[in-house]
Amino acid sequence: MSETKLLLAEDDHNLGSLLQEYLTAKGYDVTLAKDGNQALDIFLDAEFDFCILDVMMPKKDGFSLAKEIRTKNPEIPILFLTAKSMQEDTIKGFEVGADDYMTKPFSMEELLLRIKAILKRTKKGEINPDAEIFSLGKFNFNSLQHELKLGAETYKLTTKESDLLKLFCQNQNKTVSRSYALKLIWGDDSYFNARSMDVYITKLRKYLKSDGSIQIMNLHGEGFKLVC
């Protein structure tokens, strides 16, 4: 099995070198970039399986870098490193498609566990690995290709957007509990994962608003229901 190729963007030389050495020793192929611009150049020139991005970097911050990375590969897992514990940073990270975040200082062992958990979800797909195409009002949704189509327009979904919409489609007109969705797609139902899911549901609603017959309903204290 080939090594997982990991892009690490960290402007703190000491931390970057330590992380690169540790993750390499754990079997990952790690490329280290010292700022956002260098990271983007490296990413555009090679194929990667996972990105770890520091939020506060010179020349290009982690959020801006993530947005540009997503234009090339909407599905690649992204984990943010931040020196701030501010909730605004966390929510902003989820809005640009983060799969997870860690606040410095952190345990390298915990970082490794989070990387493994994210790769397990995104590569193996814990919902259903089989290709499925759903007809959703005026939309067609290909869960394998992560594509939501309306006529000639195609929306390319991130892995989590696709997993979440697939779960709703599989349970159309049925209640999906918040805890079940979180544990299935995020791995646990923590507060920050719940906030992350809310961000993704908002994105799905924006995609689906072109068809007024489709609604993702909030059921207070219960969860969500996709009504079509």
C-alpha positions, 0 to 999 in steps of 0.5 A: 500500500502506498504511503498517504501523501500529506501537505503540512503548511506551518510557518513555525519552523520548529513545530513544522519540522517536529510534525514532519519528523513525527508523521514521517516516522508514523508512515506518512509521506509529508511535504512541509511548506513554510507559508501559504503561497509556497503551500499552494504552489506545492499543492498545485504541482503534486497530488496529496491525500490530506492537508494540515494547514496553520491558520495564521501564516505569512503571505496567505493565511490558512483559510484563504489557502483552503479555499484555493485548494478546494477549487482544485480538489473539493474532497481532500480532507483539511485539518486546521491548526490554530493558536487561537481558541476563538469560536469565530475561527473554528466556525470560519474553518468549518465554513471553508470546508474543514474536516477538523481543527486543533488548537495549539498546543496539542498532543502529537498522538491526538493529531495522529488519531484525528488524521486516521479517523478523518482518512477512515471516514473519507476514504472508506466511507462509513455510510455506504460505499456503494454508488447511489444516484438519487432523484431529489425533486428537480435535482439528481444527486450522484453520491459516489461522484459527489455531484448535485445536478440541476439541469445544466448546472452541477454543484461539486460537493465536499465529502461531508456535504455529500455524506450528509445529503446521502444520509438525508436522501436514504431517510427521505421524509423520515427524522434523522437524529442529530446525534446519529448523523454526527456519530456516523459522519463526524465520529462523535457528537461534540459541540464543535462537530454539531456546529460544523454540521449546522454549517454544512446543512446551511450549505446544502439548503443553499444548493437546494433552494432552486427547488421550493419543493425540497426542504431540510427541516429542523426538528427541535430536540430531535434532528432533521428531516429532508422533505420532498 
